[in-house]
């Protein structure tokens, strides 16, 4: 997921995306612990996507406060 795509979303869509990504991360961690995860890079990519979404949420909060 690219930051440009996230910035084009509304605040509600971004929060929903964050919730979906956290659910996906939970499922990936569960798969890892049971030994069913085939591609460990999915975990890394999911964490990076969560960080991108949180960064953009924070940017919007700071811009609204000014």
N, CA, C and O atoms as a GROMACS GRO file, in nm:
protein
  264
    1UNK      N    1   0.085  -0.117   0.000
    1UNK     CA    2   0.000   0.000   0.000
    1UNK      C    3   0.090   0.124   0.000
    1UNK      O    4   0.184   0.133   0.078
    2UNK      N    5   0.059   0.216  -0.086
    2UNK     CA    6   0.139   0.336  -0.100
    2UNK      C    7   0.077   0.450  -0.019
    2UNK      O    8  -0.045   0.458  -0.007
    3UNK      N    9   0.161   0.538   0.035
    3UNK     CA   10   0.109   0.652   0.113
    3UNK      C   11   0.014   0.740   0.031
    3UNK      O   12  -0.080   0.797   0.086
    4UNK      N   13   0.039   0.753  -0.098
    4UNK     CA   14  -0.047   0.834  -0.183
    4UNK      C   15  -0.190   0.780  -0.182
    4UNK      O   16  -0.287   0.856  -0.178
    5UNK      N   17  -0.203   0.647  -0.187
    5UNK     CA   18  -0.335   0.585  -0.185
    5UNK      C   19  -0.406   0.609  -0.052
    5UNK      O   20  -0.527   0.631  -0.048
    6UNK      N   21  -0.330   0.605   0.056
    6UNK     CA   22  -0.388   0.626   0.189
    6UNK      C   23  -0.434   0.771   0.204
    6UNK      O   24  -0.540   0.797   0.261
    7UNK      N   25  -0.355   0.864   0.155
    7UNK     CA   26  -0.389   1.006   0.168
    7UNK      C   27  -0.517   1.042   0.093
    7UNK      O   28  -0.584   1.139   0.128
    8UNK      N   29  -0.550   0.966  -0.010
    8UNK     CA   30  -0.671   0.992  -0.087
    8UNK      C   31  -0.797   0.943  -0.016
    8UNK      O   32  -0.908   0.978  -0.056
    9UNK      N   33  -0.782   0.863   0.088
    9UNK     CA   34  -0.896   0.810   0.162
    9UNK      C   35  -0.949   0.914   0.261
    9UNK      O   36  -0.879   1.007   0.300
   10UNK      N   37  -1.075   0.895   0.300
   10UNK     CA   38  -1.132   0.981   0.404
   10UNK      C   39  -1.086   0.930   0.540
   10UNK      O   40  -1.029   0.821   0.551
   11UNK      N   41  -1.112   1.010   0.644
   11UNK     CA   42  -1.071   0.971   0.778
   11UNK      C   43  -1.137   0.840   0.821
   11UNK      O   44  -1.072   0.754   0.881
   12UNK      N   45  -1.265   0.825   0.790
   12UNK     CA   46  -1.336   0.703   0.828
   12UNK      C   47  -1.281   0.581   0.755
   12UNK      O   48  -1.268   0.473   0.813
   13UNK      N   49  -1.249   0.598   0.629
   13UNK     CA   50  -1.192   0.487   0.552
   13UNK      C   51  -1.055   0.447   0.606
   13UNK      O   52  -1.021   0.329   0.610
   14UNK      N   53  -0.976   0.546   0.647
   14UNK     CA   54  -0.843   0.518   0.700
   14UNK      C   55  -0.855   0.441   0.832
   14UNK      O   56  -0.782   0.345   0.854
   15UNK      N   57  -0.946   0.483   0.917
   15UNK     CA   58  -0.964   0.413   1.045
   15UNK      C   59  -1.013   0.270   1.022
   15UNK      O   60  -0.972   0.179   1.093
   16UNK      N   61  -1.100   0.251   0.924
   16UNK     CA   62  -1.147   0.116   0.892
   16UNK      C   63  -1.032   0.031   0.837
   16UNK      O   64  -1.020  -0.087   0.870
   17UNK      N   65  -0.947   0.092   0.755
   17UNK     CA   66  -0.832   0.021   0.701
   17UNK      C   67  -0.736  -0.020   0.812
   17UNK      O   68  -0.681  -0.130   0.809
   18UNK      N   69  -0.717   0.068   0.910
   18UNK     CA   70  -0.630   0.038   1.023
   18UNK      C   71  -0.685  -0.081   1.102
   18UNK      O   72  -0.610  -0.169   1.144
   19UNK      N   73  -0.815  -0.082   1.122
   19UNK     CA   74  -0.878  -0.193   1.194
   19UNK      C   75  -0.860  -0.324   1.117
   19UNK      O   76  -0.830  -0.428   1.177
   20UNK      N   77  -0.877  -0.320   0.986
   20UNK     CA   78  -0.858  -0.439   0.902
   20UNK      C   79  -0.713  -0.489   0.907
   20UNK      O   80  -0.688  -0.609   0.916
   21UNK      N   81  -0.619  -0.396   0.903
   21UNK     CA   82  -0.478  -0.434   0.906
   21UNK      C   83  -0.441  -0.496   1.040
   21UNK      O   84  -0.362  -0.591   1.045
   22UNK      N   85  -0.496  -0.444   1.148
   22UNK     CA   86  -0.468  -0.503   1.280
   22UNK      C   87  -0.526  -0.644   1.289
   22UNK      O   88  -0.464  -0.732   1.348
   23UNK      N   89  -0.643  -0.664   1.232
   23UNK     CA   90  -0.700  -0.798   1.228
   23UNK      C   91  -0.616  -0.894   1.145
   23UNK      O   92  -0.596  -1.010   1.181
   24UNK      N   93  -0.566  -0.843   1.034
   24UNK     CA   94  -0.481  -0.924   0.947
   24UNK      C   95  -0.351  -0.960   1.019
   24UNK      O   96  -0.303  -1.073   1.009
   25UNK      N   97  -0.295  -0.864   1.093
   25UNK     CA   98  -0.172  -0.890   1.168
   25UNK      C   99  -0.196  -0.998   1.273
   25UNK      O  100  -0.111  -1.086   1.293
   26UNK      N  101  -0.310  -0.992   1.340
   26UNK     CA  102  -0.344  -1.095   1.439
   26UNK      C  103  -0.348  -1.232   1.373
   26UNK      O  104  -0.291  -1.329   1.424
   27UNK      N  105  -0.414  -1.240   1.259
   27UNK     CA  106  -0.425  -1.368   1.188
   27UNK      C  107  -0.288  -1.419   1.141
   27UNK      O  108  -0.261  -1.539   1.146
   28UNK      N  109  -0.203  -1.328   1.096
   28UNK     CA  110  -0.069  -1.368   1.052
   28UNK      C  111   0.014  -1.419   1.170
   28UNK      O  112   0.086  -1.518   1.157
   29UNK      N  113   0.003  -1.351   1.284
   29UNK     CA  114   0.077  -1.398   1.402
   29UNK      C  115   0.027  -1.534   1.447
   29UNK      O  116   0.105  -1.620   1.488
   30UNK      N  117  -0.103  -1.554   1.439
   30UNK     CA  118  -0.161  -1.683   1.476
   30UNK      C  119  -0.111  -1.792   1.382
   30UNK      O  120  -0.076  -1.901   1.426
   31UNK      N  121  -0.108  -1.762   1.254
   31UNK     CA  122  -0.057  -1.858   1.156
   31UNK      C  123   0.090  -1.889   1.179
   31UNK      O  124   0.134  -2.003   1.163
   32UNK      N  125   0.166  -1.788   1.218
   32UNK     CA  126   0.308  -1.808   1.245
   32UNK      C  127   0.328  -1.901   1.364
   32UNK      O  128   0.413  -1.990   1.361
   33UNK      N  129   0.249  -1.881   1.467
   33UNK     CA  130   0.265  -1.963   1.587
   33UNK      C  131   0.222  -2.108   1.566
   33UNK      O  132   0.273  -2.198   1.632
   34UNK      N  133   0.129  -2.130   1.474
   34UNK     CA  134   0.085  -2.267   1.446
   34UNK      C  135   0.167  -2.332   1.336
   34UNK      O  136   0.147  -2.449   1.304
   35UNK      N  137   0.259  -2.257   1.277
   35UNK     CA  138   0.346  -2.311   1.174
   35UNK      C  139   0.283  -2.317   1.036
   35UNK      O  140   0.332  -2.388   0.949
   36UNK      N  141   0.175  -2.243   1.014
   36UNK     CA  142   0.106  -2.246   0.886
   36UNK      C  143   0.140  -2.128   0.796
   36UNK      O  144   0.092  -2.121   0.682
   37UNK      N  145   0.222  -2.035   0.844
   37UNK     CA  146   0.256  -1.917   0.766
   37UNK      C  147   0.360  -1.955   0.661
   37UNK      O  148   0.469  -2.001   0.694
   38UNK      N  149   0.325  -1.936   0.534
   38UNK     CA  150   0.415  -1.977   0.426
   38UNK      C  151   0.514  -1.867   0.389
   38UNK      O  152   0.626  -1.896   0.346
   39UNK      N  153   0.474  -1.742   0.404
   39UNK     CA  154   0.560  -1.630   0.366
   39UNK      C  155   0.574  -1.534   0.485
   39UNK      O  156   0.483  -1.456   0.511
   40UNK      N  157   0.685  -1.540   0.558
   40UNK     CA  158   0.704  -1.454   0.674
   40UNK      C  159   0.710  -1.304   0.640
   40UNK      O  160   0.691  -1.220   0.728
   41UNK      N  161   0.736  -1.272   0.514
   41UNK     CA  162   0.741  -1.130   0.475
   41UNK      C  163   0.603  -1.065   0.483
   41UNK      O  164   0.593  -0.942   0.489
   42UNK      N  165   0.498  -1.144   0.484
   42UNK     CA  166   0.363  -1.088   0.499
   42UNK      C  167   0.352  -1.015   0.633
   42UNK      O  168   0.287  -0.910   0.641
   43UNK      N  169   0.414  -1.070   0.737
   43UNK     CA  170   0.414  -1.006   0.869
   43UNK      C  171   0.481  -0.870   0.861
   43UNK      O  172   0.427  -0.771   0.911
   44UNK      N  173   0.598  -0.864   0.801
   44UNK     CA  174   0.673  -0.740   0.789
   44UNK      C  175   0.594  -0.637   0.710
   44UNK      O  176   0.586  -0.521   0.750
   45UNK      N  177   0.538  -0.678   0.598
   45UNK     CA  178   0.463  -0.585   0.514
   45UNK      C  179   0.339  -0.532   0.585
   45UNK      O  180   0.304  -0.415   0.571
   46UNK      N  181   0.273  -0.617   0.660
   46UNK     CA  182   0.153  -0.576   0.734
   46UNK      C  183   0.190  -0.472   0.840
   46UNK      O  184   0.119  -0.373   0.857
   47UNK      N  185   0.300  -0.495   0.911
   47UNK     CA  186   0.344  -0.400   1.013
   47UNK      C  187   0.380  -0.265   0.950
   47UNK      O  188   0.349  -0.160   1.006
   48UNK      N  189   0.442  -0.269   0.835
   48UNK     CA  190   0.479  -0.144   0.766
   48UNK      C  191   0.354  -0.069   0.720
   48UNK      O  192   0.349   0.054   0.727
   49UNK      N  193   0.255  -0.142   0.672
   49UNK     CA  194   0.130  -0.078   0.630
   49UNK      C  195   0.060  -0.012   0.749
   49UNK      O  196   0.006   0.098   0.737
   50UNK      N  197   0.061  -0.079   0.863
   50UNK     CA  198   0.002  -0.022   0.984
   50UNK      C  199   0.075   0.106   1.022
   50UNK      O  200   0.012   0.206   1.056
   51UNK      N  201   0.207   0.104   1.015
   51UNK     CA  202   0.286   0.223   1.047
   51UNK      C  203   0.255   0.338   0.951
   51UNK      O  204   0.246   0.453   0.993
   52UNK      N  205   0.239   0.307   0.823
   52UNK     CA  206   0.206   0.411   0.725
   52UNK      C  207   0.071   0.475   0.756
   52UNK      O  208   0.056   0.597   0.752
   53UNK      N  209  -0.026   0.390   0.787
   53UNK     CA  210  -0.160   0.441   0.816
   53UNK      C  211  -0.158   0.527   0.942
   53UNK      O  212  -0.218   0.634   0.945
   54UNK      N  213  -0.089   0.481   1.045
   54UNK     CA  214  -0.082   0.558   1.170
   54UNK      C  215  -0.011   0.691   1.148
   54UNK      O  216  -0.048   0.792   1.208
   55UNK      N  217   0.092   0.692   1.064
   55UNK     CA  218   0.165   0.815   1.035
   55UNK      C  219   0.074   0.917   0.967
   55UNK      O  220   0.076   1.035   1.001
   56UNK      N  221  -0.005   0.873   0.874
   56UNK     CA  222  -0.094   0.964   0.802
   56UNK      C  223  -0.205   1.014   0.894
   56UNK      O  224  -0.246   1.130   0.884
   57UNK      N  225  -0.255   0.928   0.982
   57UNK     CA  226  -0.354   0.972   1.080
   57UNK      C  227  -0.295   1.081   1.168
   57UNK      O  228  -0.361   1.182   1.193
   58UNK      N  229  -0.172   1.062   1.214
   58UNK     CA  230  -0.106   1.161   1.298
   58UNK      C  231  -0.082   1.291   1.222
   58UNK      O  232  -0.100   1.400   1.277
   59UNK      N  233  -0.042   1.282   1.096
   59UNK     CA  234  -0.023   1.402   1.014
   59UNK      C  235  -0.152   1.483   1.006
   59UNK      O  236  -0.149   1.605   1.017
   60UNK      N  237  -0.263   1.415   0.986
   60UNK     CA  238  -0.392   1.485   0.976
   60UNK      C  239  -0.431   1.548   1.108
   60UNK      O  240  -0.486   1.658   1.109
   61UNK      N  241  -0.404   1.480   1.220
   61UNK     CA  242  -0.436   1.537   1.350
   61UNK      C  243  -0.354   1.663   1.376
   61UNK      O  244  -0.405   1.762   1.430
   62UNK      N  245  -0.226   1.660   1.339
   62UNK     CA  246  -0.139   1.776   1.361
   62UNK      C  247  -0.183   1.892   1.272
   62UNK      O  248  -0.184   2.007   1.317
   63UNK      N  249  -0.220   1.863   1.148
   63UNK     CA  250  -0.260   1.972   1.058
   63UNK      C  251  -0.392   2.034   1.102
   63UNK      O  252  -0.414   2.153   1.081
   64UNK      N  253  -0.481   1.955   1.162
   64UNK     CA  254  -0.609   2.009   1.211
   64UNK      C  255  -0.587   2.095   1.335
   64UNK      O  256  -0.662   2.190   1.358
   65UNK      N  257  -0.486   2.063   1.416
   65UNK     CA  258  -0.461   2.136   1.540
   65UNK      C  259  -0.400   2.274   1.513
   65UNK      O  260  -0.409   2.363   1.597
   66UNK      N  261  -0.340   2.291   1.398
   66UNK     CA  262  -0.275   2.420   1.370
   66UNK      C  263  -0.368   2.521   1.314
   66UNK      O  264  -0.327   2.633   1.285
   0.00000   0.00000   0.00000
